[in-house]
């Protein structure tokens, strides 16, 4: 080797080491989670160039946006009931009073009162109602979805959106850049053809500029019509949700038709995402407070994402588990939370609270079943009941505590939802809705089978396989 080649090799080696040191320093500076930091540092030093590239693409949170000021509109509890705060406190069980206190510290958005919500099961119930609302829109339609497929389901919305524009309504549609590409060809061409409809993509995945953001997805699903009524939850727009039409890959799911002042809070979330997608600022139509309030449900919206003080959903769930007195029912398609949530579930069950987790018997993501199973043994041993529902795949997301506290929305019980995705949930309490959800959960359990705790250790290769897939938790 000549002197020039040796010198070039030395310079390259020095730059190589400097890159590793720089990336390691960045990890130590910005990563709060110890396990995550150790994992990234190990990858950077064991596979220097590849590890550094992966960290630059997937490990850095580049999204920093300041949350817009909270509206906190709507009459408060005292104004509606005519009672003093001291009188109201006597009517609220202490654990839930503590949970409300925690909730305001986690996210300062006030509860709005006078709301009403009902569950819509599967696309068979949800899509016709959504299209009916859109068709009747007079002023504004705000539609946001993670997946908006160009299939039988997606095509149902095209005539409705056209009619809304004809009615004179301002129509805005926002779809996530990753979710948009779940169908080929994508729906965007059909949407862009609707004259008067404003369409945007959240972090377009095909753009080289946005490649570093591909692991950050807007998972929210919100429809708001004329500032009065919303359809809110975790249901995408895809043919699989039309279960009664016998699609090739049917998906059970649930979403919620919501009316009342809380719709204003949903509009604020859409407004922020619309601005982030590079579109012009607009002021959403506000709920008409001069009308009679549609119900009595107190509710508020909790947005969460990797852009600011994330972890709000996770903290509220931890608070709810600590306050639970009788029962906790969790319905989720994916169950891969971190150790803090797992420990809280174990402790809740050990306190004598009935804790039940309802999961699909077979996931729609390769390796997910193995990864989830890695967490089962400890939970089952501590008394947590795990139900596995029969096909079709169940994508529903429900948290019901003591048949009173309700937490629904787009978030799954996994690291992706708690740490990486832009999510949005609704916190509320309502006897009628809680009763409806309790019935839905009971029906899911009827056809499900219970996981059993086996005292004998599973085969070595089963444990190895499950724990190996569990390592992929942040990327599912």
C-alpha positions as a Markdown table, in Angstrom:
| # | Residue | x | y | z |
|---|---|---|---|---|
| 1 | Unk | 0.0 | 0.0 | 0.0 |
| 2 | Unk | 1.5 | 3.4 | -1.0 |
| 3 | Unk | 1.7 | 6.4 | 1.2 |
| 4 | Unk | -1.3 | 8.2 | -0.5 |
| 5 | Unk | -3.6 | 5.2 | -0.1 |
| 6 | Unk | -2.5 | 4.8 | 3.5 |
| 7 | Unk | -3.1 | 8.5 | 4.2 |
| 8 | Unk | -6.6 | 8.3 | 2.6 |
| 9 | Unk | -7.4 | 5.2 | 4.7 |
| 10 | Unk | -6.3 | 7.0 | 7.9 |
| 11 | Unk | -8.5 | 10.0 | 7.1 |
| 12 | Unk | -11.5 | 7.8 | 6.3 |
| 13 | Unk | -10.9 | 5.9 | 9.5 |
| 14 | Unk | -10.7 | 9.1 | 11.5 |
| 15 | Unk | -13.9 | 10.4 | 9.9 |
| 16 | Unk | -15.6 | 7.0 | 10.7 |
| 17 | Unk | -14.7 | 7.3 | 14.4 |
| 18 | Unk | -15.8 | 10.9 | 14.5 |
| 19 | Unk | -19.2 | 10.0 | 13.0 |
| 20 | Unk | -19.7 | 7.3 | 15.6 |
| 21 | Unk | -18.7 | 9.7 | 18.4 |
| 22 | Unk | -21.0 | 12.5 | 17.0 |
| 23 | Unk | -24.0 | 10.1 | 16.7 |
| 24 | Unk | -23.4 | 8.7 | 20.2 |
| 25 | Unk | -23.3 | 12.2 | 21.6 |
| 26 | Unk | -26.6 | 13.0 | 19.9 |
| 27 | Unk | -28.2 | 9.9 | 21.4 |
| 28 | Unk | -27.0 | 10.7 | 24.9 |
| 29 | Unk | -28.2 | 14.3 | 24.5 |
| 30 | Unk | -31.7 | 13.7 | 23.1 |
| 31 | Unk | -32.8 | 10.1 | 24.1 |
| 32 | Unk | -34.5 | 9.9 | 27.4 |
| 33 | Unk | -35.2 | 6.2 | 27.5 |
| 34 | Unk | -32.2 | 4.2 | 28.8 |
| 35 | Unk | -33.0 | 1.0 | 26.9 |
| 36 | Unk | -33.5 | 2.9 | 23.6 |
| 37 | Unk | -30.2 | 4.8 | 24.1 |
| 38 | Unk | -28.3 | 1.6 | 24.8 |
| 39 | Unk | -29.8 | -0.1 | 21.8 |
| 40 | Unk | -29.0 | 2.7 | 19.4 |
| 41 | Unk | -25.5 | 3.2 | 20.7 |
| 42 | Unk | -24.9 | -0.6 | 20.4 |
| 43 | Unk | -26.1 | -0.5 | 16.8 |
| 44 | Unk | -24.0 | 2.5 | 16.0 |
| 45 | Unk | -20.8 | 0.9 | 17.2 |
| 46 | Unk | -21.4 | -2.7 | 16.1 |
| 47 | Unk | -22.5 | -1.7 | 12.7 |
| 48 | Unk | -21.0 | 1.8 | 12.4 |
| 49 | Unk | -22.1 | 3.1 | 9.0 |
| 50 | Unk | -25.4 | 1.2 | 8.8 |
| 51 | Unk | -26.2 | 1.9 | 12.4 |
| 52 | Unk | -25.5 | 5.7 | 12.0 |
| 53 | Unk | -27.7 | 5.8 | 8.9 |
| 54 | Unk | -30.6 | 4.0 | 10.6 |
| 55 | Unk | -30.4 | 6.3 | 13.6 |
| 56 | Unk | -30.4 | 9.4 | 11.3 |
| 57 | Unk | -33.4 | 8.0 | 9.4 |
| 58 | Unk | -35.5 | 6.5 | 12.3 |
| 59 | Unk | -34.0 | 7.6 | 15.6 |
| 60 | Unk | -34.1 | 11.4 | 15.5 |
| 61 | Unk | -37.2 | 13.3 | 16.4 |
| 62 | Unk | -37.1 | 16.2 | 13.9 |
| 63 | Unk | -40.6 | 17.3 | 14.4 |
| 64 | Unk | -40.9 | 20.2 | 16.7 |
| 65 | Unk | -44.0 | 22.4 | 16.5 |
| 66 | Unk | -45.6 | 24.5 | 19.1 |
| 67 | Unk | -49.1 | 23.5 | 20.0 |
| 68 | Unk | -51.7 | 26.2 | 19.2 |
| 69 | Unk | -53.3 | 27.7 | 22.2 |
| 70 | Unk | -56.1 | 25.6 | 23.6 |
| 71 | Unk | -59.6 | 27.0 | 22.9 |
| 72 | Unk | -61.2 | 25.7 | 26.2 |
| 73 | Unk | -64.6 | 26.8 | 24.8 |
| 74 | Unk | -67.9 | 25.8 | 26.2 |
| 75 | Unk | -69.9 | 26.0 | 29.4 |
| 76 | Unk | -68.3 | 24.5 | 32.5 |
| 77 | Unk | -69.8 | 22.0 | 34.8 |
| 78 | Unk | -70.9 | 24.5 | 37.4 |
| 79 | Unk | -72.7 | 26.6 | 34.7 |
| 80 | Unk | -74.7 | 23.6 | 33.6 |
| 81 | Unk | -75.7 | 22.1 | 36.9 |
| 82 | Unk | -76.0 | 25.2 | 39.0 |
| 83 | Unk | -74.0 | 23.5 | 41.7 |
| 84 | Unk | -70.9 | 24.7 | 43.5 |
| 85 | Unk | -67.6 | 22.9 | 43.1 |
| 86 | Unk | -67.8 | 21.5 | 46.6 |
| 87 | Unk | -71.2 | 20.0 | 45.8 |
| 88 | Unk | -70.0 | 18.4 | 42.6 |
| 89 | Unk | -67.0 | 17.0 | 44.3 |
| 90 | Unk | -69.3 | 15.1 | 46.7 |
| 91 | Unk | -70.9 | 13.4 | 43.7 |
| 92 | Unk | -67.7 | 12.3 | 42.0 |
| 93 | Unk | -66.0 | 9.2 | 43.5 |
| 94 | Unk | -62.6 | 10.1 | 45.0 |
| 95 | Unk | -60.6 | 7.9 | 42.5 |
| 96 | Unk | -62.1 | 9.7 | 39.5 |
| 97 | Unk | -61.6 | 13.0 | 41.2 |
| 98 | Unk | -57.9 | 12.1 | 41.5 |
| 99 | Unk | -57.9 | 11.0 | 37.8 |
| 100 | Unk | -59.4 | 14.3 | 36.7 |
| 101 | Unk | -56.8 | 16.2 | 38.7 |
| 102 | Unk | -54.0 | 14.1 | 37.1 |
| 103 | Unk | -55.6 | 14.6 | 33.7 |
| 104 | Unk | -55.4 | 18.4 | 33.8 |
| 105 | Unk | -51.7 | 18.2 | 34.7 |
| 106 | Unk | -51.1 | 15.9 | 31.8 |
| 107 | Unk | -53.0 | 18.0 | 29.3 |
| 108 | Unk | -54.6 | 21.3 | 30.3 |
| 109 | Unk | -57.6 | 21.1 | 27.9 |
| 110 | Unk | -60.8 | 21.7 | 29.9 |
| 111 | Unk | -63.7 | 19.2 | 29.7 |
| 112 | Unk | -66.6 | 20.4 | 27.6 |
| 113 | Unk | -70.1 | 19.4 | 28.8 |
| 114 | Unk | -73.3 | 18.7 | 27.0 |
| 115 | Unk | -71.9 | 16.2 | 24.5 |
| 116 | Unk | -73.4 | 13.0 | 23.1 |
| 117 | Unk | -71.7 | 10.0 | 21.6 |
| 118 | Unk | -72.8 | 6.7 | 20.1 |
| 119 | Unk | -70.7 | 3.8 | 18.8 |
| 120 | Unk | -70.8 | 2.8 | 15.2 |
| 121 | Unk | -69.7 | -0.8 | 14.6 |
| 122 | Unk | -67.8 | -1.6 | 11.4 |
| 123 | Unk | -67.8 | 0.3 | 8.2 |
| 124 | Unk | -71.3 | -1.1 | 7.5 |
| 125 | Unk | -72.7 | 1.3 | 10.1 |
| 126 | Unk | -70.0 | 4.1 | 10.0 |
| 127 | Unk | -69.5 | 4.8 | 6.3 |
| 128 | Unk | -73.2 | 5.3 | 5.3 |
| 129 | Unk | -73.6 | 7.7 | 8.3 |
| 130 | Unk | -70.3 | 9.5 | 7.5 |
| 131 | Unk | -71.4 | 9.9 | 3.8 |
| 132 | Unk | -74.9 | 11.1 | 4.9 |
| 133 | Unk | -73.3 | 13.8 | 7.1 |
| 134 | Unk | -70.9 | 14.9 | 4.4 |
| 135 | Unk | -73.7 | 15.0 | 1.8 |
| 136 | Unk | -75.7 | 17.3 | 4.0 |
| 137 | Unk | -72.9 | 19.6 | 4.9 |
| 138 | Unk | -73.7 | 23.3 | 4.3 |
| 139 | Unk | -70.6 | 25.1 | 5.6 |
| 140 | Unk | -67.6 | 22.9 | 6.2 |
| 141 | Unk | -66.2 | 19.3 | 5.9 |
| 142 | Unk | -62.9 | 18.4 | 7.6 |
| 143 | Unk | -61.9 | 14.8 | 6.9 |
| 144 | Unk | -58.7 | 13.3 | 8.2 |
| 145 | Unk | -57.6 | 9.6 | 8.0 |
| 146 | Unk | -54.5 | 7.5 | 8.2 |
| 147 | Unk | -55.7 | 5.1 | 5.5 |
| 148 | Unk | -58.1 | 6.3 | 2.7 |
| 149 | Unk | -58.1 | 3.5 | 0.2 |
| 150 | Unk | -59.1 | 3.7 | -3.4 |
| 151 | Unk | -61.5 | 0.8 | -3.2 |
| 152 | Unk | -65.2 | 0.1 | -2.6 |
| 153 | Unk | -65.1 | 2.0 | 0.7 |
| 154 | Unk | -63.1 | 5.0 | -0.6 |
| 155 | Unk | -65.3 | 5.4 | -3.6 |
| 156 | Unk | -68.4 | 5.7 | -1.4 |
| 157 | Unk | -67.0 | 9.0 | -0.2 |
| 158 | Unk | -66.4 | 10.6 | -3.6 |
| 159 | Unk | -70.0 | 11.5 | -4.5 |
| 160 | Unk | -70.6 | 12.7 | -0.9 |
| 161 | Unk | -67.6 | 15.0 | -1.0 |
| 162 | Unk | -68.7 | 16.3 | -4.5 |
| 163 | Unk | -72.2 | 17.1 | -3.1 |
| 164 | Unk | -70.7 | 18.9 | -0.1 |
| 165 | Unk | -68.8 | 21.2 | -2.5 |
| 166 | Unk | -71.9 | 21.7 | -4.5 |
| 167 | Unk | -73.7 | 22.7 | -1.3 |
| 168 | Unk | -71.1 | 25.5 | -0.9 |
| 169 | Unk | -69.3 | 23.9 | 2.0 |
| 170 | Unk | -65.5 | 24.3 | 2.3 |
| 171 | Unk | -64.1 | 20.8 | 2.1 |
| 172 | Unk | -60.7 | 19.8 | 3.3 |
| 173 | Unk | -59.2 | 16.3 | 3.2 |
| 174 | Unk | -56.0 | 15.3 | 4.9 |
| 175 | Unk | -54.4 | 11.8 | 4.5 |
| 176 | Unk | -51.1 | 10.5 | 6.0 |
| 177 | Unk | -48.3 | 10.0 | 3.5 |
| 178 | Unk | -47.7 | 6.3 | 4.5 |
| 179 | Unk | -51.4 | 5.4 | 4.8 |
| 180 | Unk | -52.2 | 6.9 | 1.4 |
| 181 | Unk | -50.1 | 4.2 | -0.3 |
| 182 | Unk | -52.0 | 1.2 | 1.1 |
| 183 | Unk | -53.9 | 1.0 | -2.1 |
| 184 | Unk | -52.8 | 1.2 | -5.7 |
| 185 | Unk | -53.6 | 3.4 | -7.5 |
| 186 | Unk | -54.0 | 5.8 | -4.6 |
| 187 | Unk | -57.2 | 7.9 | -3.9 |
| 188 | Unk | -55.5 | 11.3 | -4.3 |
| 189 | Unk | -56.1 | 11.6 | -8.0 |
| 190 | Unk | -59.9 | 11.1 | -7.5 |
| 191 | Unk | -59.9 | 13.6 | -4.7 |
| 192 | Unk | -57.9 | 16.2 | -6.6 |
| 193 | Unk | -60.4 | 16.0 | -9.5 |
| 194 | Unk | -63.1 | 17.4 | -7.2 |
| 195 | Unk | -63.1 | 21.0 | -8.1 |
| 196 | Unk | -63.3 | 23.1 | -4.9 |
| 197 | Unk | -62.0 | 20.3 | -2.6 |
| 198 | Unk | -58.7 | 21.1 | -0.8 |
| 199 | Unk | -56.5 | 18.0 | -0.4 |
| 200 | Unk | -53.3 | 17.6 | 1.6 |
| 201 | Unk | -50.8 | 14.8 | 2.4 |
| 202 | Unk | -49.2 | 14.6 | 5.9 |
| 203 | Unk | -45.5 | 14.0 | 5.4 |
| 204 | Unk | -45.6 | 12.5 | 1.8 |
| 205 | Unk | -43.6 | 9.3 | 2.0 |
| 206 | Unk | -42.5 | 9.3 | -1.6 |
| 207 | Unk | -40.6 | 12.6 | -1.2 |
| 208 | Unk | -36.8 | 12.1 | -0.6 |
| 209 | Unk | -37.0 | 15.2 | 1.7 |
| 210 | Unk | -39.4 | 13.3 | 4.0 |
| 211 | Unk | -37.6 | 10.0 | 4.0 |
| 212 | Unk | -36.2 | 10.7 | 7.6 |
| 213 | Unk | -39.9 | 11.1 | 8.7 |
| 214 | Unk | -41.2 | 7.8 | 7.3 |
| 215 | Unk | -41.4 | 6.2 | 10.7 |
| 216 | Unk | -43.6 | 9.1 | 12.1 |
| 217 | Unk | -47.2 | 8.7 | 11.0 |
| 218 | Unk | -50.4 | 10.7 | 11.5 |
| 219 | Unk | -52.7 | 7.9 | 12.8 |
| 220 | Unk | -55.7 | 10.2 | 13.5 |
| 221 | Unk | -59.2 | 9.6 | 12.1 |
| 222 | Unk | -61.5 | 12.5 | 12.3 |
| 223 | Unk | -64.5 | 13.7 | 10.3 |
| 224 | Unk | -66.1 | 17.1 | 11.3 |
| 225 | Unk | -69.2 | 18.5 | 9.6 |
| 226 | Unk | -70.3 | 22.1 | 10.0 |
| 227 | Unk | -68.7 | 22.3 | 13.4 |
| 228 | Unk | -71.6 | 20.4 | 14.9 |
| 229 | Unk | -71.1 | 16.6 | 14.4 |
| 230 | Unk | -68.0 | 14.5 | 14.2 |
| 231 | Unk | -67.1 | 10.9 | 13.6 |
| 232 | Unk | -64.1 | 10.1 | 15.7 |
| 233 | Unk | -62.1 | 7.0 | 16.5 |
| 234 | Unk | -59.7 | 4.5 | 15.1 |
| 235 | Unk | -61.5 | 3.3 | 11.9 |
| 236 | Unk | -59.7 | 3.8 | 8.6 |
| 237 | Unk | -61.5 | 4.1 | 5.2 |
| 238 | Unk | -61.0 | 0.7 | 3.6 |
| 239 | Unk | -63.1 | -2.0 | 2.0 |
| 240 | Unk | -62.1 | -4.5 | 4.7 |
| 241 | Unk | -64.3 | -2.6 | 7.2 |
| 242 | Unk | -67.4 | -3.4 | 5.1 |
| 243 | Unk | -67.7 | -6.8 | 6.9 |
| 244 | Unk | -71.2 | -7.5 | 5.6 |
| 245 | Unk | -70.0 | -7.4 | 2.0 |
| 246 | Unk | -67.7 | -10.4 | 2.7 |
| 247 | Unk | -64.4 | -8.7 | 1.7 |
| 248 | Unk | -61.2 | -10.8 | 1.2 |
| 249 | Unk | -59.7 | -9.6 | 4.4 |
| 250 | Unk | -62.6 | -8.4 | 6.7 |
| 251 | Unk | -61.8 | -6.1 | 9.6 |
| 252 | Unk | -64.0 | -5.5 | 12.7 |
| 253 | Unk | -63.7 | -2.0 | 14.0 |
| 254 | Unk | -65.6 | 0.7 | 16.0 |
| 255 | Unk | -65.8 | 4.5 | 15.7 |
| 256 | Unk | -68.0 | 7.1 | 17.4 |
| 257 | Unk | -70.5 | 9.7 | 16.2 |
| 258 | Unk | -70.0 | 12.7 | 18.5 |
| 259 | Unk | -72.0 | 15.9 | 18.8 |
| 260 | Unk | -71.6 | 18.8 | 21.1 |
| 261 | Unk | -68.9 | 21.4 | 22.1 |
| 262 | Unk | -66.1 | 18.8 | 22.2 |
| 263 | Unk | -66.2 | 18.9 | 18.4 |
| 264 | Unk | -64.4 | 22.3 | 18.7 |
| 265 | Unk | -61.5 | 20.5 | 20.3 |
| 266 | Unk | -61.3 | 18.1 | 17.4 |
| 267 | Unk | -61.4 | 20.9 | 14.9 |
| 268 | Unk | -58.3 | 22.4 | 16.7 |
| 269 | Unk | -56.4 | 19.2 | 16.1 |
| 270 | Unk | -57.3 | 19.1 | 12.4 |
| 271 | Unk | -56.3 | 22.8 | 12.2 |
| 272 | Unk | -52.9 | 22.1 | 13.6 |
| 273 | Unk | -52.3 | 19.1 | 11.3 |
| 274 | Unk | -53.5 | 21.1 | 8.3 |
| 275 | Unk | -51.0 | 23.9 | 8.9 |
| 276 | Unk | -48.2 | 21.3 | 9.5 |
| 277 | Unk | -49.0 | 19.8 | 6.1 |
| 278 | Unk | -48.1 | 23.1 | 4.6 |
| 279 | Unk | -51.6 | 24.4 | 3.8 |
| 280 | Unk | -52.9 | 27.9 | 4.4 |
| 281 | Unk | -54.3 | 28.8 | 7.9 |
| 282 | Unk | -58.0 | 28.7 | 8.3 |
| 283 | Unk | -60.5 | 29.1 | 11.2 |
| 284 | Unk | -62.7 | 26.1 | 11.5 |
| 285 | Unk | -66.5 | 26.5 | 12.0 |
| 286 | Unk | -67.2 | 26.6 | 15.7 |
| 287 | Unk | -70.0 | 24.7 | 17.5 |
| 288 | Unk | -73.2 | 26.7 | 17.7 |
| 289 | Unk | -73.7 | 27.3 | 21.4 |
| 290 | Unk | -77.0 | 29.1 | 20.8 |
| 291 | Unk | -78.5 | 25.7 | 20.0 |
| 292 | Unk | -79.7 | 23.2 | 22.6 |
| 293 | Unk | -76.8 | 21.0 | 23.8 |
| 294 | Unk | -77.3 | 17.5 | 22.4 |
| 295 | Unk | -76.5 | 15.5 | 25.6 |
| 296 | Unk | -74.9 | 15.6 | 29.0 |
| 297 | Unk | -71.6 | 13.8 | 28.5 |
| 298 | Unk | -68.4 | 15.6 | 29.7 |
| 299 | Unk | -65.6 | 15.0 | 27.2 |
| 300 | Unk | -62.3 | 16.4 | 26.1 |
| 301 | Unk | -59.8 | 15.6 | 23.3 |
| 302 | Unk | -56.2 | 14.5 | 24.1 |
| 303 | Unk | -53.9 | 14.8 | 21.1 |
| 304 | Unk | -50.4 | 13.2 | 21.3 |
| 305 | Unk | -47.5 | 12.9 | 19.1 |
| 306 | Unk | -43.7 | 13.0 | 18.7 |
| 307 | Unk | -43.6 | 16.7 | 18.1 |
| 308 | Unk | -43.8 | 18.1 | 21.6 |
| 309 | Unk | -44.4 | 16.8 | 25.1 |
| 310 | Unk | -45.4 | 13.3 | 24.0 |
| 311 | Unk | -46.5 | 10.6 | 26.4 |
| 312 | Unk | -49.8 | 12.1 | 27.4 |
| 313 | Unk | -51.9 | 9.1 | 26.4 |
| 314 | Unk | -49.5 | 6.8 | 28.2 |
| 315 | Unk | -49.6 | 8.9 | 31.4 |
| 316 | Unk | -53.4 | 9.1 | 31.4 |
| 317 | Unk | -53.6 | 5.3 | 31.0 |
| 318 | Unk | -51.2 | 4.8 | 33.9 |
| 319 | Unk | -53.4 | 7.2 | 36.0 |
| 320 | Unk | -56.6 | 5.3 | 35.1 |
| 321 | Unk | -55.1 | 2.0 | 36.0 |
| 322 | Unk | -54.0 | 3.3 | 39.4 |
| 323 | Unk | -57.5 | 4.7 | 40.1 |
| 324 | Unk | -59.4 | 1.6 | 38.9 |
| 325 | Unk | -61.5 | 0.1 | 41.7 |
| 326 | Unk | -63.5 | -2.7 | 40.1 |
| 327 | Unk | -62.7 | -3.4 | 36.5 |
| 328 | Unk | -60.5 | -2.5 | 33.5 |
| 329 | Unk | -61.5 | -3.6 | 30.0 |
| 330 | Unk | -59.0 | -3.0 | 27.2 |
| 331 | Unk | -59.7 | -3.8 | 23.5 |
| 332 | Unk | -56.8 | -3.2 | 21.2 |
| 333 | Unk | -55.5 | -4.8 | 18.0 |
| 334 | Unk | -51.9 | -4.5 | 19.0 |
| 335 | Unk | -50.6 | -5.0 | 22.5 |
| 336 | Unk | -46.9 | -4.1 | 22.8 |
| 337 | Unk | -46.6 | -1.5 | 25.6 |
| 338 | Unk | -43.4 | -0.9 | 27.5 |
| 339 | Unk | -42.6 | -2.3 | 30.9 |
| 340 | Unk | -44.2 | 0.6 | 32.9 |
| 341 | Unk | -47.6 | -0.2 | 31.4 |
| 342 | Unk | -47.1 | -3.9 | 31.9 |
| 343 | Unk | -46.2 | -3.4 | 35.5 |
| 344 | Unk | -49.2 | -1.2 | 36.1 |
| 345 | Unk | -51.5 | -3.8 | 34.7 |
| 346 | Unk | -50.0 | -6.5 | 36.9 |
| 347 | Unk | -50.3 | -4.3 | 40.0 |
| 348 | Unk | -53.9 | -3.4 | 39.2 |
| 349 | Unk | -54.8 | -7.0 | 38.9 |
| 350 | Unk | -53.0 | -7.8 | 42.1 |
| 351 | Unk | -55.1 | -5.2 | 43.9 |
| 352 | Unk | -58.1 | -7.3 | 43.1 |
| 353 | Unk | -59.3 | -5.3 | 40.1 |
| 354 | Unk | -60.7 | -7.4 | 37.2 |
| 355 | Unk | -58.3 | -6.6 | 34.4 |
| 356 | Unk | -59.2 | -8.0 | 30.9 |
| 357 | Unk | -57.4 | -7.5 | 27.6 |
| 358 | Unk | -59.2 | -8.4 | 24.4 |
| 359 | Unk | -57.0 | -9.1 | 21.4 |
| 360 | Unk | -57.4 | -10.7 | 18.0 |
| 361 | Unk | -56.5 | -14.4 | 17.8 |
| 362 | Unk | -54.5 | -13.7 | 14.7 |
| 363 | Unk | -52.8 | -10.4 | 13.8 |
| 364 | Unk | -52.7 | -8.8 | 10.4 |
| 365 | Unk | -49.0 | -8.0 | 10.8 |
| 366 | Unk | -46.3 | -10.7 | 10.5 |
| 367 | Unk | -44.6 | -11.5 | 13.7 |
| 368 | Unk | -47.0 | -9.4 | 15.9 |
| 369 | Unk | -48.6 | -12.4 | 17.5 |
| 370 | Unk | -45.2 | -13.8 | 18.6 |
| 371 | Unk | -44.1 | -10.3 | 19.9 |
| 372 | Unk | -47.3 | -9.9 | 21.9 |
| 373 | Unk | -47.1 | -13.4 | 23.3 |
| 374 | Unk | -43.7 | -12.5 | 24.9 |
| 375 | Unk | -45.6 | -10.4 | 27.4 |
| 376 | Unk | -48.4 | -12.8 | 28.3 |
| 377 | Unk | -46.8 | -15.1 | 30.9 |
| 378 | Unk | -46.2 | -12.4 | 33.6 |
| 379 | Unk | -49.6 | -10.8 | 33.1 |
| 380 | Unk | -51.4 | -14.2 | 33.3 |
| 381 | Unk | -49.5 | -15.2 | 36.4 |
| 382 | Unk | -50.6 | -12.0 | 38.1 |
| 383 | Unk | -54.3 | -12.5 | 37.3 |
| 384 | Unk | -54.8 | -10.5 | 34.1 |
| 385 | Unk | -57.3 | -12.1 | 31.8 |
| 386 | Unk | -56.4 | -12.2 | 28.1 |
| 387 | Unk | -59.1 | -13.0 | 25.6 |
| 388 | Unk | -58.3 | -13.8 | 21.9 |
| 389 | Unk | -61.2 | -13.0 | 19.6 |
| 390 | Unk | -62.0 | -15.2 | 16.6 |
| 391 | Unk | -61.7 | -13.9 | 13.1 |
| 392 | Unk | -62.3 | -11.5 | 11.4 |
| 393 | Unk | -59.4 | -9.4 | 12.7 |
| 394 | Unk | -60.6 | -6.9 | 15.3 |
| 395 | Unk | -59.1 | -3.4 | 14.9 |
| 396 | Unk | -61.3 | -1.8 | 17.7 |
| 397 | Unk | -59.8 | 0.4 | 20.4 |
| 398 | Unk | -61.6 | 0.8 | 23.7 |
| 399 | Unk | -60.6 | 1.4 | 27.3 |
| 400 | Unk | -63.4 | 1.2 | 29.9 |
| 401 | Unk | -62.6 | 1.6 | 33.6 |
| 402 | Unk | -65.2 | 0.7 | 36.3 |
| 403 | Unk | -67.9 | 0.9 | 33.6 |
| 404 | Unk | -67.6 | 4.7 | 33.9 |
| 405 | Unk | -64.3 | 6.2 | 32.5 |
| 406 | Unk | -64.0 | 5.9 | 28.7 |
| 407 | Unk | -60.9 | 6.4 | 26.6 |
| 408 | Unk | -61.4 | 5.9 | 22.9 |
| 409 | Unk | -59.7 | 7.1 | 19.7 |
| 410 | Unk | -56.9 | 6.2 | 17.3 |
| 411 | Unk | -54.2 | 4.9 | 19.7 |
| 412 | Unk | -53.2 | 1.3 | 20.0 |
| 413 | Unk | -51.5 | -0.1 | 23.1 |
| 414 | Unk | -48.0 | -0.2 | 21.6 |
| 415 | Unk | -44.8 | 1.9 | 21.5 |
| 416 | Unk | -45.6 | 3.1 | 18.0 |
| 417 | Unk | -48.8 | 4.8 | 19.2 |
| 418 | Unk | -47.4 | 6.0 | 22.5 |
| 419 | Unk | -44.1 | 7.3 | 21.2 |
| 420 | Unk | -44.0 | 7.7 | 17.4 |
| 421 | Unk | -47.5 | 8.3 | 15.9 |
| 422 | Unk | -49.6 | 11.4 | 15.9 |
| 423 | Unk | -52.6 | 10.1 | 17.8 |
| 424 | Unk | -55.8 | 11.5 | 19.2 |
| 425 | Unk | -58.1 | 10.1 | 21.9 |
| 426 | Unk | -61.3 | 11.3 | 23.7 |
| 427 | Unk | -61.6 | 11.1 | 27.5 |
| 428 | Unk | -65.2 | 11.0 | 28.6 |
| 429 | Unk | -67.7 | 9.5 | 31.1 |
| 430 | Unk | -71.3 | 8.7 | 30.2 |
| 431 | Unk | -73.5 | 5.9 | 31.5 |
| 432 | Unk | -75.3 | 5.4 | 28.2 |
| 433 | Unk | -72.1 | 5.1 | 26.2 |
| 434 | Unk | -70.4 | 3.0 | 28.9 |
| 435 | Unk | -73.3 | 0.6 | 28.8 |
| 436 | Unk | -73.2 | 0.4 | 25.0 |
| 437 | Unk | -69.4 | -0.3 | 25.2 |
| 438 | Unk | -69.9 | -2.9 | 27.9 |
| 439 | Unk | -72.3 | -4.8 | 25.7 |
| 440 | Unk | -69.9 | -4.6 | 22.8 |
| 441 | Unk | -67.1 | -5.9 | 24.9 |
| 442 | Unk | -69.3 | -8.7 | 26.3 |
| 443 | Unk | -70.2 | -9.8 | 22.7 |
| 444 | Unk | -66.5 | -9.9 | 21.8 |
| 445 | Unk | -65.7 | -12.1 | 24.8 |
| 446 | Unk | -68.5 | -14.5 | 24.0 |
| 447 | Unk | -66.8 | -16.0 | 21.0 |
| 448 | Unk | -63.2 | -15.6 | 22.3 |
| 449 | Unk | -60.9 | -18.0 | 24.0 |
| 450 | Unk | -59.0 | -17.3 | 27.2 |
| 451 | Unk | -55.2 | -17.6 | 27.3 |
| 452 | Unk | -54.1 | -19.8 | 30.2 |
| 453 | Unk | -51.1 | -19.5 | 32.4 |
| 454 | Unk | -48.9 | -22.6 | 32.1 |
| 455 | Unk | -46.6 | -23.3 | 35.1 |
| 456 | Unk | -44.3 | -25.3 | 32.9 |
| 457 | Unk | -41.9 | -23.2 | 30.9 |
| 458 | Unk | -42.6 | -23.0 | 27.2 |
| 459 | Unk | -40.1 | -24.6 | 24.8 |
| 460 | Unk | -36.8 | -22.8 | 24.5 |
| 461 | Unk | -37.2 | -22.0 | 20.9 |
| 462 | Unk | -40.7 | -20.5 | 21.5 |
| 463 | Unk | -39.3 | -18.1 | 24.0 |
| 464 | Unk | -36.4 | -17.2 | 21.7 |
| 465 | Unk | -38.8 | -16.6 | 18.8 |
| 466 | Unk | -41.2 | -14.5 | 20.8 |
| 467 | Unk | -38.5 | -12.3 | 22.4 |
| 468 | Unk | -36.8 | -11.9 | 19.0 |
| 469 | Unk | -39.9 | -10.5 | 17.5 |
| 470 | Unk | -40.5 | -8.3 | 20.6 |
| 471 | Unk | -37.3 | -6.5 | 19.8 |
| 472 | Unk | -39.0 | -5.0 | 16.7 |
| 473 | Unk | -41.6 | -3.4 | 18.9 |
| 474 | Unk | -41.0 | 0.3 | 17.8 |
| 475 | Unk | -41.2 | -0.7 | 14.1 |
| 476 | Unk | -44.5 | -2.6 | 13.9 |
